[in-house]
Amino acid sequence: MANSRSAEKRIKIAAKRSQRNRHVKSTVRSAVRGFHRAVENGDNAEQQLRLAICRIDRAVSKGVMHRNTAARKKSRLTKQLNKVAAQ
């Protein structure tokens, strides 16, 4: 329990931010899952990759994800698409 009014406010702010961060992370995961499904089914994988990269970049801009983590994820997704396209 908070001992001061400022501590109460910080608890409310932290809860609001964690809810926002959870939503952004969820959209990133959904976009990545959509890309994986598109790769498996062999349809519009490039479009799904663009969507996933857009969502990852948005997470970085909101401070939810570190830029190096985002770069690693984007690199791995692109590498997967290129591997499928080469076959």
VEXDREN-2710 file (C-alpha; in Angstrom, 1 decimal):
% VEXDREN-2710
k/r/px/py/pz
1/MET/0.0/0.0/0.0
2/ALA/1.2/3.5/-0.8
3/ASN/2.3/5.7/2.0
4/SER/1.9/9.1/0.2
5/ARG/-0.2/10.7/-2.5
6/SER/2.7/10.7/-4.9
7/ALA/3.2/7.0/-4.4
8/GLU/-0.4/6.4/-5.2
9/LYS/-0.1/8.4/-8.3
10/ARG/3.0/6.4/-9.4
11/ILE/1.1/3.2/-8.9
12/LYS/-1.7/4.4/-11.1
13/ILE/0.8/5.6/-13.8
14/ALA/2.7/2.3/-13.7
15/ALA/-0.5/0.3/-14.1
16/LYS/-1.6/2.5/-17.1
17/ARG/1.8/2.1/-18.7
18/SER/2.0/-1.6/-18.2
19/GLN/-1.4/-2.0/-19.8
20/ARG/-0.3/0.0/-22.8
21/ASN/3.0/-1.9/-23.1
22/ARG/1.1/-5.2/-22.9
23/HIS/-1.1/-4.1/-25.8
24/VAL/1.9/-3.1/-27.9
25/LYS/3.7/-6.4/-27.2
26/SER/0.6/-8.3/-28.0
27/THR/0.2/-6.6/-31.4
28/VAL/3.8/-7.4/-32.2
29/ARG/3.4/-11.0/-31.3
30/SER/0.2/-11.2/-33.4
31/ALA/1.9/-9.7/-36.4
32/VAL/4.8/-12.1/-36.1
33/ARG/2.4/-15.1/-35.8
34/GLY/0.6/-13.9/-38.9
35/PHE/3.9/-13.8/-40.8
36/HIS/4.8/-17.3/-39.7
37/ARG/1.3/-18.6/-40.8
38/ALA/1.8/-16.8/-44.2
39/VAL/5.2/-18.5/-44.7
40/GLU/3.7/-21.9/-43.9
41/ASN/0.8/-21.4/-46.2
42/GLY/2.8/-19.8/-48.9
43/ASP/0.6/-16.7/-49.3
44/ASN/1.3/-13.0/-49.0
45/ALA/4.3/-13.5/-46.7
46/GLU/5.9/-10.2/-47.9
47/GLN/2.9/-8.2/-46.9
48/GLN/2.8/-9.9/-43.5
49/LEU/6.5/-9.2/-43.1
50/ARG/6.0/-5.5/-43.8
51/LEU/3.2/-5.4/-41.3
52/ALA/5.3/-7.2/-38.6
53/ILE/8.2/-4.8/-39.2
54/CYS/5.9/-1.9/-38.9
55/ARG/4.5/-3.2/-35.6
56/ILE/8.1/-3.8/-34.3
57/ASP/9.2/-0.3/-35.2
58/ARG/6.2/1.1/-33.5
59/ALA/7.0/-0.8/-30.3
60/VAL/10.5/0.7/-30.5
61/SER/9.2/4.2/-30.9
62/LYS/7.0/3.8/-27.9
63/GLY/9.9/2.5/-25.8
64/VAL/8.4/-0.9/-25.3
65/MET/11.1/-2.8/-27.1
66/HIS/14.9/-2.1/-27.3
67/ARG/16.1/-1.1/-30.8
68/ASN/18.7/-3.9/-30.9
69/THR/16.0/-6.5/-30.0
70/ALA/13.8/-5.1/-32.8
71/ALA/16.7/-5.2/-35.2
72/ARG/17.4/-8.9/-34.3
73/LYS/13.7/-9.8/-34.7
74/LYS/13.4/-8.0/-38.1
75/SER/16.6/-9.6/-39.3
76/ARG/15.4/-13.1/-38.4
77/LEU/12.0/-12.6/-40.0
78/THR/13.6/-11.3/-43.2
79/LYS/16.1/-14.1/-43.2
80/GLN/13.2/-16.6/-43.0
81/LEU/11.4/-15.0/-45.9
82/ASN/14.5/-15.0/-48.0
83/LYS/15.1/-18.7/-47.2
84/VAL/11.5/-19.6/-48.3
85/ALA/11.8/-17.4/-51.5
86/ALA/15.0/-19.1/-52.5
87/GLN/13.4/-22.5/-52.6
END
